Each structure stands twice: as structure tokens, then as C-alpha cells.
Amino acid sequence: MTSEPTHDHVCLAYDDPATLQAYAQAFLTAGVAAGQRVWYVGPDGPPPGTGARHVRLDSAYSEGAAVDPQEQAAVFLRAFGEALDEGFTGLRVVADVTPLVRTAEQRDAFCRYEHLIDRYMAVHRLSGMCAFRRDVFDEDELAELACLHPTTTNLTVPFRLHACRPELGRATLAGELDMTTAGLLRTTMDRAGLRPAYGGDVVLNAAGLRFLDHRTLIRLDRWAADNRTTLVLRSANDTVARLAALLEPARLRVEVAP
């Protein structure tokens, strides 16, 4: 049993500008090879040889204030559409967004935006690397940002909640969940704005969910009750299914992978 291939939405924690430039160069070069338009958003110029357009941070984001998730997503969707109109296969962006997530209010808004744009990335050739300077944040703050990406570089997170192809579910939930992740999981699910489609269930692709404890199942059941829906963990492993059978949650259903 394997989870679906992930799309190119990467969270990078970097320690120095040289590290950022190195990872950015590889990411942008891959975009050029795929025929995408490539942007580098940040204070310094793009890595040499990539042909990336240098975009000032305040040209692409509302620097200094909390972003508006819908408006921010619209900025990149317009740029994506323009790239297609001009003959490119898509848009690939590396952005050093450290200044946009320094406060708790900024991180809350940016995390909501991250999942929103991730939903578009899951089905379109819109790719992004979100870079954060490691020494600006503590581990918990970095985890808030990183867990909304399908791929992380230079850091690890216990779980990830990110977009997936619609036929697989509303989102993908992967990794390991226990009492140490309780607060972050609830916050992340709320920020992702998980809502049932047309009054139905909220389906999460759980093929990459390696472990969860009984307390997490209870919390997920409570989240579903609070949101007046049924939460479905689709393609989960047998262990998760057996645990759910023992607890008999009221608003949580586990579907085992075939």
C-alpha cells in the first residue's frame, strides 16, 4: 500500500543564503526543463543560470501584514494563467517568505493560504518551494508551516496534511499521530478549512498514515462531531481499522486499502 505521488509543493528550512540558493537552483532548473515559467521571490537575485525572473517580495505578497488567503491565491493563479497563455507549461516559484510569517497572526493566515494554493498545485502544473529561515522560528512554529506541505527539506515533521487529487479524498493525512501532535493536528485541520462536499463526508486519503493512537481517533471523531460531518479515513492500514472497530466512533469511519 502506497500513497499517491506528491505534487511539487516543498517546504524548505534553510540556515544560510547559500543553502537556499542551492536548493532553489535545482528546483527552478527542473521547472525550466519541464517548460514552466520560473520565478524567484526574495530580496536577493535568483540562482545563476536558471533564467528565473526576480520578483520582489512586496510584488507577490502583502509584506508586513497577514496575507488574505483568497487574494493571495488569486495572485498566483493569475500568474499561472498568464504563463499558460504565453506558451509555458506552467509556473514554478521559489519564495523566501520568512518575513510573512514572523507573528502568530501572520502564520495563521499564511497556513490557511498554504492549503488553499496547495489544492490548486495538486491538480495543475503550479509548483512552489516555500523557504523559511530556520533561526527565525522555533521547532513548533516551523512545524505549523511545514506540515501543510507534501514534501519537506532540511526538517522533519511527525505528520502532514496536504491536498491530493479529488478522486482520492478532500486531503491527504500522512505520518504518525499521537498525544504530542494533538494540538497541531486540530489547528491544522481547522486552518485547512476541511468541509464536506455538497453536504457529504470529509474524506481523507490515509494511505500514508503509518500510526495513530486511540486518543487521536477520539479527537478525530470529536472534530467530525464539532463540524457536523462524518470523517472518513480512506485506504488506511489494518491497524487503524482494528483500533476504530474497538472504539466504535460515532462520526469517524475507516476504510481499509484493498
C-alpha positions in Angstrom: 0.0 0.0 0.0 1.5 3.3 -1.0 0.2 6.9 -1.0 -0.2 8.8 -4.3 2.7 10.6 -5.9 3.1 14.0 -4.4 3.0 17.3 -6.3 5.8 19.8 -6.2 5.0 21.9 -3.2 8.1 21.9 -1.0 8.8 23.4 2.5 12.5 24.3 2.8 14.1 25.3 6.1 17.5 26.9 5.4 20.3 28.1 7.6 22.1 30.4 5.3 21.6 32.1 1.9 23.9 29.6 0.1 21.7 26.7 1.1 18.6 28.5 -0.2 20.3 29.3 -3.5 21.5 25.7 -3.9 18.1 24.1 -3.4 16.4 26.9 -5.4 18.7 26.3 -8.3 17.8 22.6 -8.5 14.1 23.3 -8.1 14.0 26.1 -10.7 16.2 24.1 -13.2 13.6 21.3 -13.1 10.9 23.8 -13.9 12.9 25.1 -17.0 13.4 21.5 -18.2 9.6 21.0 -17.9 8.8 24.1 -19.9 7.5 26.1 -17.0 7.9 29.8 -16.3 10.1 30.2 -13.2 10.1 32.9 -10.6 12.4 33.6 -7.7 10.8 35.7 -5.0 13.0 37.2 -2.3 15.5 40.0 -1.5 18.4 38.6 -3.4 18.6 37.7 -7.1 17.8 34.2 -8.4 20.5 31.5 -8.7 22.7 32.0 -11.8 21.9 30.0 -14.9 18.2 29.3 -14.1 16.7 32.2 -16.2 14.3 32.8 -13.3 12.5 36.1 -13.1 13.4 38.0 -9.9 10.2 39.1 -8.2 10.3 41.4 -5.2 8.5 40.1 -2.2 6.1 43.0 -1.9 5.2 42.5 -5.6 3.9 39.0 -4.9 2.8 39.2 -1.3 1.4 41.7 1.2 4.7 42.2 3.0 4.4 43.2 6.7 0.8 42.2 7.1 -1.1 38.9 7.4 -2.0 37.7 3.9 -5.5 37.4 2.7 -5.6 33.7 1.8 -8.1 34.1 -1.1 -6.5 37.2 -2.5 -3.0 35.7 -2.2 -4.0 32.5 -4.0 -5.6 34.7 -6.8 -2.2 36.4 -7.4 -0.5 33.1 -8.3 -3.5 31.7 -10.2 -3.4 34.8 -12.4 0.3 34.4 -12.9 -0.2 30.7 -13.7 -2.9 31.6 -16.3 -0.6 34.2 -17.9 2.2 31.7 -18.1 -0.1 29.2 -20.0 -1.3 32.0 -22.3 2.3 32.8 -23.2 3.1 29.2 -24.1 4.7 27.9 -20.9 3.5 24.5 -19.5 3.0 26.0 -16.0 4.5 28.2 -13.3 7.2 27.3 -10.7 8.1 29.6 -7.9 10.7 29.7 -5.2 9.8 32.2 -2.5 11.6 33.2 0.7 8.6 34.0 2.8 10.2 34.3 6.2 9.1 38.0 6.6 5.5 37.0 6.1 5.2 34.5 9.0 7.0 36.1 11.9 3.9 36.6 14.1 1.2 34.2 15.2 -1.4 36.2 13.3 0.7 36.1 10.1 1.3 32.3 10.4 -2.3 31.6 10.9 -3.3 33.5 7.8 -0.4 32.1 5.8 -1.2 28.5 6.8 -4.7 28.9 5.5 -3.3 30.2 2.3 -0.8 27.4 2.0 -3.6 24.7 2.0 -5.7 26.7 -0.4 -2.9 27.1 -3.0 -1.9 23.5 -2.4 -5.3 22.4 -3.6 -4.5 24.0 -7.0 -1.0 22.6 -7.1 -2.4 19.1 -6.7 -4.2 19.3 -10.0 -2.3 21.9 -12.0 1.3 22.5 -13.1 1.7 25.1 -10.5 4.7 24.4 -8.2 6.2 26.1 -5.3 9.1 26.0 -2.8 8.3 27.9 0.4 11.6 28.8 2.1 11.9 29.8 5.8 15.0 30.9 7.6 15.4 28.3 10.4 16.9 30.6 13.1 13.9 32.9 13.0 11.5 30.3 14.3 11.3 27.6 17.0 10.5 24.0 16.2 6.8 24.3 16.9 6.5 27.3 14.6 8.3 25.6 11.8 6.1 22.5 12.2 3.0 24.7 11.8 4.2 25.7 8.4 5.9 22.5 7.2 3.0 20.1 8.0 0.9 21.6 5.2 3.4 20.6 2.5 3.6 17.2 0.8 7.4 17.5 0.9 9.8 18.9 3.4 13.5 19.6 3.0 16.0 20.0 5.9 13.4 19.3 8.6 11.1 16.6 9.7 7.5 16.8 10.9 5.5 14.0 12.6 2.6 14.3 10.2 1.5 16.1 7.0 -1.9 17.3 5.9 -1.9 18.3 2.3 -4.1 18.4 -0.8 -4.5 15.4 -3.1 -6.3 14.6 -6.3 -10.0 14.9 -5.8 -10.7 11.2 -6.5 -8.5 10.3 -3.6 -10.2 12.5 -1.0 -10.5 16.0 0.3 -6.9 15.9 1.5 -4.1 13.5 2.4 -3.2 12.8 6.1 0.1 11.0 6.4 2.8 10.3 9.1 2.3 9.5 12.7 -0.2 10.9 15.2 -0.2 10.6 19.0 -0.7 12.8 22.0 2.2 15.0 21.1 0.6 16.1 17.9 -2.9 16.7 19.2 -2.9 20.4 19.3 -1.2 20.9 16.0 -3.4 18.4 14.2 -6.6 20.1 15.3 -5.2 23.6 14.4 -4.0 22.3 11.0 -7.4 20.7 10.2 -9.2 23.9 11.1 -6.8 26.0 9.0 -7.2 23.7 6.0 -10.9 24.5 6.0 -11.9 20.9 5.5 -15.6 20.9 4.7 -17.8 18.2 3.2 -18.5 18.4 -0.5 -22.2 19.0 -1.1 -23.2 18.0 2.4 -21.4 14.7 2.3 -18.5 13.2 4.2 -15.0 14.6 4.7 -12.8 12.0 3.1 -9.0 11.9 3.9 -6.6 9.8 2.0 -4.9 7.9 4.8 -2.7 5.6 2.7 0.4 7.2 4.1 -0.8 7.3 7.7 1.7 4.9 9.5 0.4 5.2 13.0 -2.2 6.8 15.3 -3.1 6.1 18.9 -6.6 5.7 20.3 -6.6 9.2 21.7 -6.1 10.6 18.2 -9.1 8.6 16.9 -11.2 10.0 19.7 -10.1 13.5 18.8 -10.8 13.0 15.1 -14.2 11.7 16.0 -14.8 14.8 18.1 -13.6 17.1 15.3 -16.2 15.5 13.0 -18.9 16.0 15.5 -17.9 19.6 16.0 -18.1 20.1 12.3 -21.4 18.2 11.9 -20.0 15.8 9.4 -18.6 12.2 9.1 -14.8 11.9 8.8 -13.6 9.1 6.6 -10.1 7.7 6.7 -9.8 6.1 3.3 -7.1 3.4 2.4 -6.0 3.2 6.0 -4.0 0.3 7.2 -5.4 -2.7 9.1 -4.1 -1.5 12.5 -6.0 1.8 12.2 -9.1 -0.2 11.2 -8.9 -2.6 14.1 -8.5 0.3 16.6 -11.5 2.0 15.2 -13.5 -1.2 15.5 -12.7 -1.4 19.1 -13.6 2.3 19.9 -16.7 2.4 17.7 -16.5 6.2 17.0 -19.8 7.9 16.2 -18.6 10.2 13.4 -15.5 8.5 12.1 -15.3 5.7 9.6 -12.2 3.8 8.5 -12.0 2.3 5.0 -9.1 -0.2 4.6 -7.0 -0.2 1.5 -7.9 -3.0 -0.9 
